[in-house]
Amino acid sequence: MVADVLIIILKGLVAGTLVVVFSVVAQAVKPKTLAGVFGAAPTIAAASLAVTLLSDGATRAAAFAAGMVAGSTAMLGYCITDASLLKRLGSLEASAITLGVWFALAAAGYVVALR
């Protein structure tokens, strides 16, 4: 119980520190449109992987990393598909179709990376 609380506190401290570092980098990046690359999600993912690696070992961290790669690949497919369909179909139809694309890619990523 105490170990779990300490891990949660450690994740918060590491993630908070990394958010500050990435925010400073984002302020320095030109053009500002690239600043979103240094947003909170990659920072939290990196912090979570670091703490998982230290607390649970490389095998568990590798599984988490594979899940993150599978999820981000599915999100990339969603974005590419939605951007191409949005002008032709409108937002509701394009989003509904690309949600199916995301689900298919996420399921394929799960089967390939996590099984």
C-alpha positions as a Markdown table, in Angstrom:
| # | Residue | x | y | z |
|---|---|---|---|---|
| 1 | Met | 0.0 | 0.0 | 0.0 |
| 2 | Val | 2.7 | 2.5 | 1.0 |
| 3 | Ala | 4.8 | 1.4 | -2.0 |
| 4 | Asp | 1.9 | 2.2 | -4.4 |
| 5 | Val | 1.4 | 5.6 | -2.9 |
| 6 | Leu | 5.2 | 6.3 | -3.2 |
| 7 | Ile | 5.1 | 5.3 | -6.9 |
| 8 | Ile | 2.1 | 7.6 | -7.5 |
| 9 | Ile | 4.0 | 10.5 | -5.8 |
| 10 | Leu | 7.1 | 9.7 | -7.8 |
| 11 | Lys | 5.2 | 9.7 | -11.1 |
| 12 | Gly | 3.7 | 13.0 | -10.2 |
| 13 | Leu | 7.0 | 14.6 | -9.4 |
| 14 | Val | 8.7 | 13.2 | -12.5 |
| 15 | Ala | 5.8 | 14.2 | -14.7 |
| 16 | Gly | 5.6 | 17.7 | -13.3 |
| 17 | Thr | 9.3 | 18.2 | -13.7 |
| 18 | Leu | 9.2 | 17.0 | -17.3 |
| 19 | Val | 6.2 | 19.2 | -18.1 |
| 20 | Val | 8.1 | 22.2 | -16.9 |
| 21 | Val | 11.2 | 21.2 | -19.0 |
| 22 | Phe | 9.1 | 20.6 | -22.1 |
| 23 | Ser | 7.2 | 23.9 | -21.6 |
| 24 | Val | 10.5 | 25.7 | -21.6 |
| 25 | Val | 11.5 | 23.9 | -24.8 |
| 26 | Ala | 8.1 | 24.7 | -26.4 |
| 27 | Gln | 8.6 | 28.4 | -25.6 |
| 28 | Ala | 11.9 | 28.3 | -27.4 |
| 29 | Val | 10.7 | 26.5 | -30.5 |
| 30 | Lys | 10.2 | 28.4 | -33.7 |
| 31 | Pro | 7.6 | 28.3 | -35.3 |
| 32 | Lys | 5.1 | 28.2 | -32.5 |
| 33 | Thr | 3.0 | 25.6 | -34.5 |
| 34 | Leu | 5.6 | 23.0 | -33.4 |
| 35 | Ala | 5.2 | 23.9 | -29.8 |
| 36 | Gly | 2.3 | 21.4 | -29.5 |
| 37 | Val | 4.8 | 18.5 | -30.1 |
| 38 | Phe | 6.2 | 19.3 | -26.7 |
| 39 | Gly | 2.8 | 19.2 | -24.9 |
| 40 | Ala | 1.8 | 17.3 | -21.8 |
| 41 | Ala | 0.9 | 13.9 | -23.3 |
| 42 | Pro | 4.4 | 12.9 | -24.5 |
| 43 | Thr | 5.8 | 14.2 | -21.2 |
| 44 | Ile | 3.4 | 12.2 | -19.1 |
| 45 | Ala | 4.1 | 9.1 | -21.2 |
| 46 | Ala | 7.9 | 9.5 | -20.8 |
| 47 | Ala | 7.5 | 10.0 | -17.1 |
| 48 | Ser | 5.2 | 7.1 | -16.7 |
| 49 | Leu | 7.6 | 4.8 | -18.6 |
| 50 | Ala | 10.6 | 6.0 | -16.6 |
| 51 | Val | 8.8 | 5.3 | -13.3 |
| 52 | Thr | 7.4 | 2.0 | -14.5 |
| 53 | Leu | 10.9 | 1.0 | -15.6 |
| 54 | Leu | 12.3 | 1.7 | -12.2 |
| 55 | Ser | 9.5 | 0.2 | -10.2 |
| 56 | Asp | 8.4 | -2.8 | -12.3 |
| 57 | Gly | 11.3 | -3.5 | -14.6 |
| 58 | Ala | 12.0 | -3.5 | -18.3 |
| 59 | Thr | 9.5 | -6.2 | -19.3 |
| 60 | Arg | 6.5 | -4.3 | -18.0 |
| 61 | Ala | 7.8 | -1.0 | -19.3 |
| 62 | Ala | 8.3 | -2.5 | -22.7 |
| 63 | Ala | 4.7 | -3.7 | -22.7 |
| 64 | Phe | 3.6 | -0.2 | -21.8 |
| 65 | Ala | 5.7 | 1.3 | -24.5 |
| 66 | Ala | 4.3 | -1.1 | -27.1 |
| 67 | Gly | 0.8 | -0.1 | -26.1 |
| 68 | Met | 1.7 | 3.6 | -26.5 |
| 69 | Val | 3.2 | 3.0 | -29.9 |
| 70 | Ala | 0.1 | 1.0 | -31.0 |
| 71 | Gly | -2.2 | 3.8 | -29.7 |
| 72 | Ser | -0.3 | 6.6 | -31.3 |
| 73 | Thr | -0.2 | 4.7 | -34.6 |
| 74 | Ala | -3.9 | 4.4 | -34.5 |
| 75 | Met | -4.3 | 8.1 | -33.7 |
| 76 | Leu | -2.0 | 9.0 | -36.6 |
| 77 | Gly | -4.2 | 6.9 | -38.9 |
| 78 | Tyr | -7.3 | 8.6 | -37.5 |
| 79 | Cys | -5.8 | 12.1 | -38.1 |
| 80 | Ile | -4.7 | 11.3 | -41.7 |
| 81 | Thr | -8.0 | 9.7 | -42.6 |
| 82 | Asp | -10.1 | 12.5 | -41.0 |
| 83 | Ala | -8.1 | 15.2 | -42.7 |
| 84 | Ser | -8.6 | 13.7 | -46.1 |
| 85 | Leu | -12.4 | 13.0 | -45.6 |
| 86 | Leu | -13.3 | 16.2 | -43.7 |
| 87 | Lys | -13.6 | 18.5 | -46.7 |
| 88 | Arg | -15.6 | 16.0 | -48.7 |
| 89 | Leu | -18.0 | 14.6 | -46.1 |
| 90 | Gly | -18.2 | 17.2 | -43.3 |
| 91 | Ser | -17.2 | 16.8 | -39.7 |
| 92 | Leu | -19.8 | 14.4 | -38.4 |
| 93 | Glu | -19.6 | 11.8 | -41.3 |
| 94 | Ala | -15.8 | 12.0 | -41.5 |
| 95 | Ser | -15.4 | 11.6 | -37.7 |
| 96 | Ala | -17.8 | 8.6 | -37.7 |
| 97 | Ile | -15.9 | 6.9 | -40.5 |
| 98 | Thr | -12.5 | 7.6 | -39.1 |
| 99 | Leu | -13.5 | 6.3 | -35.6 |
| 100 | Gly | -13.9 | 3.0 | -37.3 |
| 101 | Val | -10.4 | 3.4 | -38.8 |
| 102 | Trp | -9.0 | 4.2 | -35.4 |
| 103 | Phe | -10.7 | 1.2 | -33.8 |
| 104 | Ala | -9.4 | -1.2 | -36.6 |
| 105 | Leu | -5.8 | 0.2 | -36.2 |
| 106 | Ala | -6.0 | 0.1 | -32.4 |
| 107 | Ala | -7.2 | -3.5 | -32.5 |
| 108 | Ala | -4.5 | -4.5 | -35.0 |
| 109 | Gly | -1.9 | -2.8 | -32.9 |
| 110 | Tyr | -3.1 | -4.7 | -29.8 |
| 111 | Val | -3.0 | -8.0 | -31.7 |
| 112 | Val | 0.5 | -7.4 | -33.1 |
| 113 | Ala | 2.2 | -5.5 | -30.3 |
| 114 | Leu | 0.6 | -6.7 | -27.1 |
| 115 | Arg | -0.2 | -10.4 | -27.6 |
